[in-house]
Amino acid sequence: MSTVNRLIELAAGRFKVEASGLKAEGDVFDSLGIDSMQVLELLSELELEFDIEIPDYELRGVKTFAQLAEVIDRRL
């Protein structure tokens, strides 16, 4: 499973939305209906799931699931 698909599945499960409604180019905040605090919770879960650490500076400008997956892939 690709990183972006895995990310979408994890986010959908965490925030109880249908994964089929989430797209790689979709905005993480808008697609999930979450705020910045909830994104921090998601990032913590992703770091555990992928066994990585994502520095804050790498997240600047990241808005979509695809962009977030690229950040994760660079850390794997």
C-alpha positions as CSV (number, residue, x, y, z in Angstrom):
1,M,0.0,0.0,0.0
2,S,1.4,3.4,-0.9
3,T,2.2,5.9,1.8
4,V,-0.6,8.3,0.7
5,N,-3.2,5.5,0.8
6,R,-2.0,4.3,4.2
7,L,-2.1,7.9,5.4
8,I,-5.7,8.3,4.1
9,E,-6.8,5.0,5.8
10,L,-5.2,6.0,9.1
11,A,-6.8,9.5,9.0
12,A,-10.2,8.2,8.0
13,G,-10.1,5.7,10.9
14,R,-8.9,8.3,13.4
15,F,-11.6,10.9,12.5
16,K,-14.3,8.5,11.6
17,V,-14.8,9.5,7.9
18,E,-15.1,7.4,4.8
19,A,-11.7,6.8,3.3
20,S,-13.3,6.6,-0.1
21,G,-14.3,10.3,0.3
22,L,-10.7,11.4,0.8
23,K,-8.4,12.1,-2.1
24,A,-4.6,12.5,-2.3
25,E,-4.9,16.1,-3.4
26,G,-7.6,16.9,-0.8
27,D,-6.8,19.4,1.9
28,V,-6.2,17.6,5.2
29,F,-8.1,20.1,7.3
30,D,-11.1,20.5,5.0
31,S,-11.4,16.9,4.1
32,L,-11.4,15.7,7.7
33,G,-13.1,18.7,9.1
34,I,-10.4,19.1,11.8
35,D,-8.6,22.0,13.5
36,S,-4.9,22.5,14.1
37,M,-5.0,20.7,17.5
38,Q,-6.5,17.6,15.8
39,V,-3.8,17.7,13.1
40,L,-1.2,17.6,15.9
41,E,-2.9,14.5,17.2
42,L,-2.8,13.0,13.7
43,L,0.8,13.8,13.3
44,S,1.7,12.1,16.6
45,E,-0.1,9.0,15.4
46,L,1.6,9.1,12.0
47,E,5.0,9.3,13.7
48,L,4.2,6.3,15.7
49,E,2.7,4.3,12.9
50,F,5.6,5.0,10.4
51,D,8.3,5.0,13.2
52,I,9.5,8.4,12.1
53,E,9.9,11.9,13.5
54,I,8.7,14.8,11.5
55,P,10.2,18.2,12.3
56,D,7.8,21.2,12.3
57,Y,9.8,23.0,9.6
58,E,9.1,20.1,7.1
59,L,5.4,20.7,7.5
60,R,5.4,24.3,6.4
61,G,3.2,24.7,3.4
62,V,1.8,21.1,3.6
63,K,-1.9,21.1,2.9
64,T,-2.8,17.9,1.1
65,F,-2.5,14.2,1.9
66,A,-0.1,13.8,-1.0
67,Q,2.2,16.5,0.3
68,L,2.1,15.0,3.8
69,A,2.9,11.6,2.3
70,E,5.9,13.1,0.5
71,V,7.2,14.3,3.9
72,I,6.7,10.9,5.4
73,D,8.4,9.2,2.4
74,R,11.5,11.4,2.9
75,R,11.7,10.2,6.5
76,L,11.4,6.5,5.7
